[in-house]
Amino acid sequence: MTIKQLEELLQESVKDTTEEFKRLFHGRGALYDEWKHLTIDSIDTVLSVALYFEDANEDKLIKMLQKFISYSGHKIIVLQRRYIKGAPSEVIAGELEENLFAVENNMKFKLNLLSNQNSLYFADMENGRAFVKENAKDKNVLNLFSYTCAFSVAAKLGGAKSVSNIDMSKGALSVGRANHHLNEIDTKGVSFLPYNILKSFSRIKKKGPFDLIIIDPPSYQKGSFDAKKDYQKIIKKLPDIASQECILLASLNAPDLDSNFLIKLIDEFAPEFKFVKRLENLKEFASQDEERSLKNLVFKRQNS
């Protein structure tokens, strides 16, 4: 696909944009061989661009994007070069405001587009948050690997009785608390607990039993979590912390691990949790091989 064809595709993608976050181009899905290294997001008036490896067409791409915002309704371009050590970001058009946030289904989540690596918000999880919001009413919710607590915001807006957010990062939990305030959510009944999950099940159990459990771990985080060997440690504990009709949303974003990896683990170590369905991914995040993309699997406890 040429630069011109990419611009034409962006023109189509941008037609129905609003202030809400939308991925305009998802090269990481490998649907366009020449642009596997590129993602482009629309965040109200901001165009957020990420490059995952260096490419000879980078300068031409930037010129096209600078032309594109002259008629797309965007005023700012933030470019992140993730192929450079530290993944530096820079504003290459316009001026970025402070206190930036993403809007998703009328929920607001704080953003830092100038941070290295992650922006504080994972847009591909939108359907997972929608599921939680729809199923949280009157439930005691456990949000494992909560990061900035977006699931907790969705759960509370869906009427959850209580939410326990567990993450090792005090900084991420601090942003999570701010996300609740941003959405005018009373944090009474919401816990922000900086625990090492694999070492804290006795403390987590005291907050249970839980009616809705969310497991959304990193695929691999050196020194703290490796999905291949550590996911089963959490699954083994589920029967001890779950209510009798608990709903489980188990997520996996490792390209080399498919849905069956999780389904088999749960069948072996927590067989009372039966597989219900896999949530569809957003069409904007379409992938050539969906098993290499985000997997959101729903299970329901069924005791005999």
Short mmCIF file of the C-alpha atoms (twelve columns), coordinates in Angstrom:
data_MODEL
# 
_entry.id   MODEL 
# 
loop_
_atom_site.group_PDB 
_atom_site.id 
_atom_site.type_symbol 
_atom_site.label_atom_id 
_atom_site.label_alt_id 
_atom_site.label_comp_id 
_atom_site.label_asym_id 
_atom_site.label_seq_id 
_atom_site.Cartn_x 
_atom_site.Cartn_y 
_atom_site.Cartn_z 
_atom_site.pdbx_PDB_model_num 
ATOM 1   C CA . MET A 1   0.000   0.000   0.000  1 
ATOM 2   C CA . THR A 2   1.410   3.363   -1.050 1 
ATOM 3   C CA . ILE A 3   1.476   6.555   1.024  1 
ATOM 4   C CA . LYS A 4   -1.344  7.873   -1.155 1 
ATOM 5   C CA . GLN A 5   -3.457  4.755   -0.530 1 
ATOM 6   C CA . LEU A 6   -2.778  5.050   3.207  1 
ATOM 7   C CA . GLU A 7   -3.995  8.660   3.112  1 
ATOM 8   C CA . GLU A 8   -7.164  7.567   1.290  1 
ATOM 9   C CA . LEU A 9   -7.786  4.872   3.909  1 
ATOM 10  C CA . LEU A 10  -7.345  7.455   6.682  1 
ATOM 11  C CA . GLN A 11  -9.806  9.759   4.917  1 
ATOM 12  C CA . GLU A 12  -12.376 6.950   5.094  1 
ATOM 13  C CA . SER A 13  -11.565 6.048   8.717  1 
ATOM 14  C CA . VAL A 14  -11.828 9.624   9.952  1 
ATOM 15  C CA . LYS A 15  -15.349 10.244  8.595  1 
ATOM 16  C CA . ASP A 16  -17.173 9.034   11.707 1 
ATOM 17  C CA . THR A 17  -14.729 10.215  14.367 1 
ATOM 18  C CA . THR A 18  -15.972 12.116  17.405 1 
ATOM 19  C CA . GLU A 19  -14.214 13.258  20.567 1 
ATOM 20  C CA . GLU A 20  -14.034 9.550   21.505 1 
ATOM 21  C CA . PHE A 21  -10.847 7.556   21.012 1 
ATOM 22  C CA . LYS A 22  -10.694 5.702   17.701 1 
ATOM 23  C CA . ARG A 23  -7.916  3.725   16.041 1 
ATOM 24  C CA . LEU A 24  -7.704  4.967   12.481 1 
ATOM 25  C CA . PHE A 25  -5.016  2.564   11.297 1 
ATOM 26  C CA . HIS A 26  -3.848  -0.696  12.875 1 
ATOM 27  C CA . GLY A 27  -0.767  -1.869  11.036 1 
ATOM 28  C CA . ARG A 28  0.100   -4.193  13.912 1 
ATOM 29  C CA . GLY A 29  -2.686  -6.512  12.746 1 
ATOM 30  C CA . ALA A 30  -0.468  -7.415  9.766  1 
ATOM 31  C CA . LEU A 31  -3.197  -6.705  7.194  1 
ATOM 32  C CA . TYR A 32  -0.887  -4.338  5.314  1 
ATOM 33  C CA . ASP A 33  2.616   -5.728  4.807  1 
ATOM 34  C CA . GLU A 34  4.251   -2.342  4.180  1 
ATOM 35  C CA . TRP A 35  2.825   -0.794  7.355  1 
ATOM 36  C CA . LYS A 36  3.126   -3.455  10.067 1 
ATOM 37  C CA . HIS A 37  5.125   -0.961  12.097 1 
ATOM 38  C CA . LEU A 38  2.474   1.775   12.174 1 
ATOM 39  C CA . THR A 39  -0.550  2.652   14.321 1 
ATOM 40  C CA . ILE A 40  -2.557  5.887   14.129 1 
ATOM 41  C CA . ASP A 41  -5.147  6.935   16.713 1 
ATOM 42  C CA . SER A 42  -7.643  9.771   16.805 1 
ATOM 43  C CA . ILE A 43  -8.078  11.288  20.278 1 
ATOM 44  C CA . ASP A 44  -10.437 14.220  19.817 1 
ATOM 45  C CA . THR A 45  -8.176  16.813  18.097 1 
ATOM 46  C CA . VAL A 46  -4.978  14.786  18.621 1 
ATOM 47  C CA . LEU A 47  -3.500  12.380  16.103 1 
ATOM 48  C CA . SER A 48  -1.321  9.888   17.978 1 
ATOM 49  C CA . VAL A 49  1.153   7.999   15.783 1 
ATOM 50  C CA . ALA A 50  3.433   5.125   16.800 1 
ATOM 51  C CA . LEU A 51  6.262   3.634   14.749 1 
ATOM 52  C CA . TYR A 52  7.532   0.236   15.879 1 
ATOM 53  C CA . PHE A 53  10.556  0.040   13.598 1 
ATOM 54  C CA . GLU A 54  12.485  2.352   11.311 1 
ATOM 55  C CA . ASP A 55  11.349  2.595   7.714  1 
ATOM 56  C CA . ALA A 56  12.657  4.404   4.637  1 
ATOM 57  C CA . ASN A 57  9.264   6.087   4.106  1 
ATOM 58  C CA . GLU A 58  9.147   7.724   7.537  1 
ATOM 59  C CA . ASP A 59  9.748   11.275  6.309  1 
ATOM 60  C CA . LYS A 60  7.137   10.898  3.544  1 
ATOM 61  C CA . LEU A 61  4.674   9.490   6.081  1 
ATOM 62  C CA . ILE A 62  5.168   12.477  8.390  1 
ATOM 63  C CA . LYS A 63  4.644   14.934  5.547  1 
ATOM 64  C CA . MET A 64  1.443   13.124  4.547  1 
ATOM 65  C CA . LEU A 65  0.132   13.234  8.137  1 
ATOM 66  C CA . GLN A 66  0.920   16.944  8.436  1 
ATOM 67  C CA . LYS A 67  -1.093  17.470  5.261  1 
ATOM 68  C CA . PHE A 68  -3.842  15.131  6.516  1 
ATOM 69  C CA . ILE A 69  -4.552  17.154  9.693  1 
ATOM 70  C CA . SER A 70  -5.090  20.282  7.593  1 
ATOM 71  C CA . TYR A 71  -8.489  18.857  6.655  1 
ATOM 72  C CA . SER A 72  -9.170  15.994  9.124  1 
ATOM 73  C CA . GLY A 73  -10.216 18.122  12.101 1 
ATOM 74  C CA . HIS A 74  -7.077  17.302  14.095 1 
ATOM 75  C CA . LYS A 75  -4.784  20.037  15.362 1 
ATOM 76  C CA . ILE A 76  -1.952  18.108  16.980 1 
ATOM 77  C CA . ILE A 77  0.301   15.206  15.985 1 
ATOM 78  C CA . VAL A 78  2.217   13.232  18.623 1 
ATOM 79  C CA . LEU A 79  4.780   10.821  17.185 1 
ATOM 80  C CA . GLN A 80  6.323   7.993   19.197 1 
ATOM 81  C CA . ARG A 81  9.315   6.105   17.813 1 
ATOM 82  C CA . ARG A 82  9.119   2.830   19.699 1 
ATOM 83  C CA . TYR A 83  12.116  1.468   17.836 1 
ATOM 84  C CA . ILE A 84  14.428  3.912   19.641 1 
ATOM 85  C CA . LYS A 85  15.641  3.075   23.164 1 
ATOM 86  C CA . GLY A 86  13.286  4.702   25.652 1 
ATOM 87  C CA . ALA A 87  10.544  4.962   22.992 1 
ATOM 88  C CA . PRO A 88  10.636  8.780   22.876 1 
ATOM 89  C CA . SER A 89  7.552   10.777  21.899 1 
ATOM 90  C CA . GLU A 90  7.457   14.252  20.408 1 
ATOM 91  C CA . VAL A 91  4.849   16.742  19.266 1 
ATOM 92  C CA . ILE A 92  5.447   17.364  15.556 1 
ATOM 93  C CA . ALA A 93  2.414   19.583  14.906 1 
ATOM 94  C CA . GLY A 94  0.385   21.869  17.156 1 
ATOM 95  C CA . GLU A 95  0.671   22.162  20.919 1 
ATOM 96  C CA . LEU A 96  -0.359  19.430  23.320 1 
ATOM 97  C CA . GLU A 97  -2.554  20.428  26.251 1 
ATOM 98  C CA . GLU A 98  -2.006  19.230  29.799 1 
ATOM 99  C CA . ASN A 99  -4.521  16.967  31.543 1 
ATOM 100 C CA . LEU A 100 -5.244  15.004  28.385 1 
ATOM 101 C CA . PHE A 101 -7.757  12.159  28.552 1 
ATOM 102 C CA . ALA A 102 -9.327  9.578   26.255 1 
ATOM 103 C CA . VAL A 103 -13.111 9.267   26.002 1 
ATOM 104 C CA . GLU A 104 -14.578 5.768   25.630 1 
ATOM 105 C CA . ASN A 105 -18.331 5.193   25.739 1 
ATOM 106 C CA . ASN A 106 -18.642 8.428   27.728 1 
ATOM 107 C CA . MET A 107 -16.016 7.272   30.247 1 
ATOM 108 C CA . LYS A 108 -12.824 9.317   30.631 1 
ATOM 109 C CA . PHE A 109 -9.322  7.954   31.170 1 
ATOM 110 C CA . LYS A 110 -6.161  9.932   31.800 1 
ATOM 111 C CA . LEU A 111 -3.522  9.899   29.054 1 
ATOM 112 C CA . ASN A 112 0.174   10.650  28.902 1 
ATOM 113 C CA . LEU A 113 1.141   10.641  25.248 1 
ATOM 114 C CA . LEU A 114 4.653   11.865  26.018 1 
ATOM 115 C CA . SER A 115 5.535   8.949   28.298 1 
ATOM 116 C CA . ASN A 116 7.844   6.211   27.109 1 
ATOM 117 C CA . GLN A 117 6.021   3.020   26.099 1 
ATOM 118 C CA . ASN A 118 2.456   3.035   27.443 1 
ATOM 119 C CA . SER A 119 0.077   6.013   27.442 1 
ATOM 120 C CA . LEU A 120 -1.842  4.880   30.611 1 
ATOM 121 C CA . TYR A 121 -4.763  3.601   28.502 1 
ATOM 122 C CA . PHE A 122 -5.240  0.445   26.396 1 
ATOM 123 C CA . ALA A 123 -7.897  1.170   23.769 1 
ATOM 124 C CA . ASP A 124 -8.154  -2.413  22.460 1 
ATOM 125 C CA . MET A 125 -9.809  -3.468  25.748 1 
ATOM 126 C CA . GLU A 126 -12.977 -1.410  25.082 1 
ATOM 127 C CA . ASN A 127 -15.226 -4.453  24.587 1 
ATOM 128 C CA . GLY A 128 -13.867 -6.005  27.779 1 
ATOM 129 C CA . ARG A 129 -14.763 -2.888  29.753 1 
ATOM 130 C CA . ALA A 130 -18.216 -2.837  28.155 1 
ATOM 131 C CA . PHE A 131 -18.726 -6.448  29.264 1 
ATOM 132 C CA . VAL A 132 -17.705 -5.607  32.824 1 
ATOM 133 C CA . LYS A 133 -19.984 -2.575  32.935 1 
ATOM 134 C CA . GLU A 134 -22.916 -4.711  31.742 1 
ATOM 135 C CA . ASN A 135 -22.262 -7.473  34.294 1 
ATOM 136 C CA . ALA A 136 -21.109 -5.610  37.414 1 
ATOM 137 C CA . LYS A 137 -24.397 -4.600  39.038 1 
ATOM 138 C CA . ASP A 138 -24.440 -5.359  42.789 1 
ATOM 139 C CA . LYS A 139 -21.299 -7.489  42.455 1 
ATOM 140 C CA . ASN A 140 -18.128 -7.678  44.513 1 
ATOM 141 C CA . VAL A 141 -15.459 -7.245  41.819 1 
ATOM 142 C CA . LEU A 142 -11.782 -8.243  41.812 1 
ATOM 143 C CA . ASN A 143 -9.594  -6.455  39.265 1 
ATOM 144 C CA . LEU A 144 -6.213  -8.198  39.048 1 
ATOM 145 C CA . PHE A 145 -3.326  -6.416  37.299 1 
ATOM 146 C CA . SER A 146 -5.552  -3.361  37.426 1 
ATOM 147 C CA . TYR A 147 -2.950  -0.900  36.057 1 
ATOM 148 C CA . THR A 148 -4.812  2.459   35.934 1 
ATOM 149 C CA . CYS A 149 -8.123  0.854   36.995 1 
ATOM 150 C CA . ALA A 150 -10.154 1.385   33.829 1 
ATOM 151 C CA . PHE A 151 -12.073 -1.846  34.541 1 
ATOM 152 C CA . SER A 152 -12.897 -0.486  37.987 1 
ATOM 153 C CA . VAL A 153 -14.352 2.696   36.501 1 
ATOM 154 C CA . ALA A 154 -16.514 0.576   34.175 1 
ATOM 155 C CA . ALA A 155 -17.585 -1.691  37.046 1 
ATOM 156 C CA . LYS A 156 -18.592 1.176   39.331 1 
ATOM 157 C CA . LEU A 157 -20.517 2.901   36.542 1 
ATOM 158 C CA . GLY A 158 -22.232 -0.451  35.998 1 
ATOM 159 C CA . GLY A 159 -23.383 -0.527  39.615 1 
ATOM 160 C CA . ALA A 160 -20.729 -2.699  41.296 1 
ATOM 161 C CA . LYS A 161 -21.105 -2.955  45.071 1 
ATOM 162 C CA . SER A 162 -17.329 -2.961  45.598 1 
ATOM 163 C CA . VAL A 163 -14.115 -3.208  43.570 1 
ATOM 164 C CA . SER A 164 -10.677 -4.372  44.702 1 
ATOM 165 C CA . ASN A 165 -7.946  -3.113  42.351 1 
ATOM 166 C CA . ILE A 166 -4.667  -5.016  42.696 1 
ATOM 167 C CA . ASP A 167 -1.435  -3.896  41.039 1 
ATOM 168 C CA . MET A 168 2.217   -3.721  42.088 1 
ATOM 169 C CA . SER A 169 2.578   -0.176  40.761 1 
ATOM 170 C CA . LYS A 170 1.582   2.503   43.266 1 
ATOM 171 C CA . GLY A 171 1.932   5.055   40.461 1 
ATOM 172 C CA . ALA A 172 -0.565  3.223   38.247 1 
ATOM 173 C CA . LEU A 173 -3.009  2.913   41.154 1 
ATOM 174 C CA . SER A 174 -2.658  6.638   41.826 1 
ATOM 175 C CA . VAL A 175 -3.688  7.305   38.223 1 
ATOM 176 C CA . GLY A 176 -6.504  4.795   38.754 1 
ATOM 177 C CA . ARG A 177 -7.826  6.803   41.686 1 
ATOM 178 C CA . ALA A 178 -7.647  9.939   39.526 1 
ATOM 179 C CA . ASN A 179 -9.615  8.123   36.787 1 
ATOM 180 C CA . HIS A 180 -12.438 7.543   39.281 1 
ATOM 181 C CA . HIS A 181 -12.461 11.213  40.236 1 
ATOM 182 C CA . LEU A 182 -12.384 12.191  36.547 1 
ATOM 183 C CA . ASN A 183 -15.619 10.232  36.118 1 
ATOM 184 C CA . GLU A 184 -17.135 11.677  39.323 1 
ATOM 185 C CA . ILE A 185 -17.198 8.238   40.966 1 
ATOM 186 C CA . ASP A 186 -17.350 8.011   44.744 1 
ATOM 187 C CA . THR A 187 -14.435 5.742   45.714 1 
ATOM 188 C CA . LYS A 188 -16.204 4.429   48.804 1 
ATOM 189 C CA . GLY A 189 -16.059 0.672   48.411 1 
ATOM 190 C CA . VAL A 190 -13.159 0.905   45.941 1 
ATOM 191 C CA . SER A 191 -9.748  -0.393  47.079 1 
ATOM 192 C CA . PHE A 192 -6.404  0.442   45.459 1 
ATOM 193 C CA . LEU A 193 -4.012  -2.212  46.741 1 
ATOM 194 C CA . PRO A 194 -0.301  -2.264  45.744 1 
ATOM 195 C CA . TYR A 195 0.171   -6.017  46.140 1 
ATOM 196 C CA . ASN A 196 2.349   -8.527  44.362 1 
ATOM 197 C CA . ILE A 197 -0.555  -10.706 43.246 1 
ATOM 198 C CA . LEU A 198 1.338   -13.985 43.212 1 
ATOM 199 C CA . LYS A 199 2.412   -13.455 46.827 1 
ATOM 200 C CA . SER A 200 -0.778  -11.932 48.258 1 
ATOM 201 C CA . PHE A 201 -3.652  -14.385 47.837 1 
ATOM 202 C CA . SER A 202 -4.264  -14.623 51.586 1 
ATOM 203 C CA . ARG A 203 -4.849  -10.854 51.727 1 
ATOM 204 C CA . ILE A 204 -6.907  -10.880 48.519 1 
ATOM 205 C CA . LYS A 205 -9.085  -13.715 49.862 1 
ATOM 206 C CA . LYS A 206 -10.097 -11.560 52.845 1 
ATOM 207 C CA . LYS A 207 -11.790 -9.117  50.432 1 
ATOM 208 C CA . GLY A 208 -13.842 -11.918 48.845 1 
ATOM 209 C CA . PRO A 209 -15.667 -13.909 47.826 1 
ATOM 210 C CA . PHE A 210 -15.829 -12.202 44.464 1 
ATOM 211 C CA . ASP A 211 -18.757 -12.337 42.035 1 
ATOM 212 C CA . LEU A 212 -16.820 -10.960 39.061 1 
ATOM 213 C CA . ILE A 213 -13.080 -11.493 38.601 1 
ATOM 214 C CA . ILE A 214 -10.972 -9.812  35.931 1 
ATOM 215 C CA . ILE A 215 -7.500  -11.129 35.135 1 
ATOM 216 C CA . ASP A 216 -5.686  -8.848  32.694 1 
ATOM 217 C CA . PRO A 217 -1.949  -9.513  33.114 1 
ATOM 218 C CA . PRO A 218 0.997   -8.421  30.998 1 
ATOM 219 C CA . SER A 219 2.165   -11.190 28.673 1 
ATOM 220 C CA . TYR A 220 5.643   -10.868 30.099 1 
ATOM 221 C CA . GLN A 221 7.066   -8.529  32.704 1 
ATOM 222 C CA . LYS A 222 10.599  -9.341  33.755 1 
ATOM 223 C CA . GLY A 223 10.820  -10.346 37.387 1 
ATOM 224 C CA . SER A 224 7.070   -10.217 38.080 1 
ATOM 225 C CA . PHE A 225 4.913   -12.131 35.584 1 
ATOM 226 C CA . ASP A 226 5.343   -14.570 32.728 1 
ATOM 227 C CA . ALA A 227 2.000   -15.749 31.304 1 
ATOM 228 C CA . LYS A 228 3.400   -19.105 30.200 1 
ATOM 229 C CA . LYS A 229 4.356   -20.193 33.707 1 
ATOM 230 C CA . ASP A 230 2.533   -17.821 36.074 1 
ATOM 231 C CA . TYR A 231 -1.047  -17.657 34.754 1 
ATOM 232 C CA . GLN A 232 -1.779  -21.108 36.165 1 
ATOM 233 C CA . LYS A 233 -0.770  -19.943 39.659 1 
ATOM 234 C CA . ILE A 234 -3.674  -17.481 39.630 1 
ATOM 235 C CA . ILE A 235 -6.131  -19.955 38.129 1 
ATOM 236 C CA . LYS A 236 -5.374  -22.492 40.873 1 
ATOM 237 C CA . LYS A 237 -6.515  -19.921 43.468 1 
ATOM 238 C CA . LEU A 238 -9.819  -19.050 41.781 1 
ATOM 239 C CA . PRO A 239 -12.017 -21.600 43.622 1 
ATOM 240 C CA . ASP A 240 -10.866 -20.162 46.967 1 
ATOM 241 C CA . ILE A 241 -11.709 -16.532 46.163 1 
ATOM 242 C CA . ALA A 242 -14.744 -16.848 43.866 1 
ATOM 243 C CA . SER A 243 -18.420 -16.892 44.775 1 
ATOM 244 C CA . GLN A 244 -20.568 -19.847 43.721 1 
ATOM 245 C CA . GLU A 245 -21.787 -18.172 40.506 1 
ATOM 246 C CA . CYS A 246 -18.706 -16.091 39.786 1 
ATOM 247 C CA . ILE A 247 -18.126 -14.697 36.302 1 
ATOM 248 C CA . LEU A 248 -14.497 -14.665 35.147 1 
ATOM 249 C CA . LEU A 249 -13.041 -12.456 32.422 1 
ATOM 250 C CA . ALA A 250 -9.577  -13.815 31.641 1 
ATOM 251 C CA . SER A 251 -7.470  -11.837 29.175 1 
ATOM 252 C CA . LEU A 252 -4.367  -12.714 27.224 1 
ATOM 253 C CA . ASN A 253 -2.455  -10.545 24.776 1 
ATOM 254 C CA . ALA A 254 0.494   -12.809 23.981 1 
ATOM 255 C CA . PRO A 255 0.780   -13.438 20.221 1 
ATOM 256 C CA . ASP A 256 2.359   -16.860 20.766 1 
ATOM 257 C CA . LEU A 257 -0.362  -18.116 23.162 1 
ATOM 258 C CA . ASP A 258 -3.808  -18.871 21.750 1 
ATOM 259 C CA . SER A 259 -7.249  -19.110 23.380 1 
ATOM 260 C CA . ASN A 260 -6.820  -22.824 24.014 1 
ATOM 261 C CA . PHE A 261 -3.855  -22.098 26.271 1 
ATOM 262 C CA . LEU A 262 -6.200  -20.431 28.773 1 
ATOM 263 C CA . ILE A 263 -9.162  -22.738 28.221 1 
ATOM 264 C CA . LYS A 264 -7.004  -25.800 28.932 1 
ATOM 265 C CA . LEU A 265 -5.408  -24.236 32.022 1 
ATOM 266 C CA . ILE A 266 -8.796  -23.437 33.525 1 
ATOM 267 C CA . ASP A 267 -10.181 -26.855 32.623 1 
ATOM 268 C CA . GLU A 268 -7.219  -28.441 34.427 1 
ATOM 269 C CA . PHE A 269 -6.842  -26.207 37.491 1 
ATOM 270 C CA . ALA A 270 -10.329 -24.726 38.019 1 
ATOM 271 C CA . PRO A 271 -12.688 -27.111 36.175 1 
ATOM 272 C CA . GLU A 272 -15.816 -25.691 37.795 1 
ATOM 273 C CA . PHE A 273 -15.298 -22.589 35.621 1 
ATOM 274 C CA . LYS A 274 -16.849 -23.363 32.249 1 
ATOM 275 C CA . PHE A 275 -15.955 -21.513 29.067 1 
ATOM 276 C CA . VAL A 276 -18.816 -19.303 27.833 1 
ATOM 277 C CA . LYS A 277 -17.441 -17.238 24.962 1 
ATOM 278 C CA . ARG A 278 -14.647 -15.118 23.585 1 
ATOM 279 C CA . LEU A 279 -15.486 -11.431 23.335 1 
ATOM 280 C CA . GLU A 280 -15.102 -9.951  19.863 1 
ATOM 281 C CA . ASN A 281 -12.301 -7.472  19.342 1 
ATOM 282 C CA . LEU A 282 -12.973 -4.009  17.975 1 
ATOM 283 C CA . LYS A 283 -13.095 -4.008  14.188 1 
ATOM 284 C CA . GLU A 284 -10.528 -1.181  14.217 1 
ATOM 285 C CA . PHE A 285 -8.031  -3.647  15.749 1 
ATOM 286 C CA . ALA A 286 -8.596  -6.382  13.156 1 
ATOM 287 C CA . SER A 287 -5.751  -8.853  12.776 1 
ATOM 288 C CA . GLN A 288 -4.687  -11.237 10.038 1 
ATOM 289 C CA . ASP A 289 -4.628  -13.946 12.715 1 
ATOM 290 C CA . GLU A 290 -7.094  -13.258 15.519 1 
ATOM 291 C CA . GLU A 291 -5.421  -15.838 17.770 1 
ATOM 292 C CA . ARG A 292 -2.332  -13.615 17.798 1 
ATOM 293 C CA . SER A 293 -4.392  -10.622 18.919 1 
ATOM 294 C CA . LEU A 294 -6.123  -9.788  22.213 1 
ATOM 295 C CA . LYS A 295 -8.081  -12.679 23.706 1 
ATOM 296 C CA . ASN A 296 -10.877 -11.864 26.195 1 
ATOM 297 C CA . LEU A 297 -12.390 -15.123 27.423 1 
ATOM 298 C CA . VAL A 298 -15.502 -15.359 29.609 1 
ATOM 299 C CA . PHE A 299 -16.049 -18.241 32.051 1 
ATOM 300 C CA . LYS A 300 -18.839 -18.937 34.549 1 
ATOM 301 C CA . ARG A 301 -18.532 -20.980 37.712 1 
ATOM 302 C CA . GLN A 302 -20.922 -23.925 37.687 1 
ATOM 303 C CA . ASN A 303 -20.882 -26.031 40.811 1 
ATOM 304 C CA . SER A 304 -22.475 -29.463 40.709 1 
# 
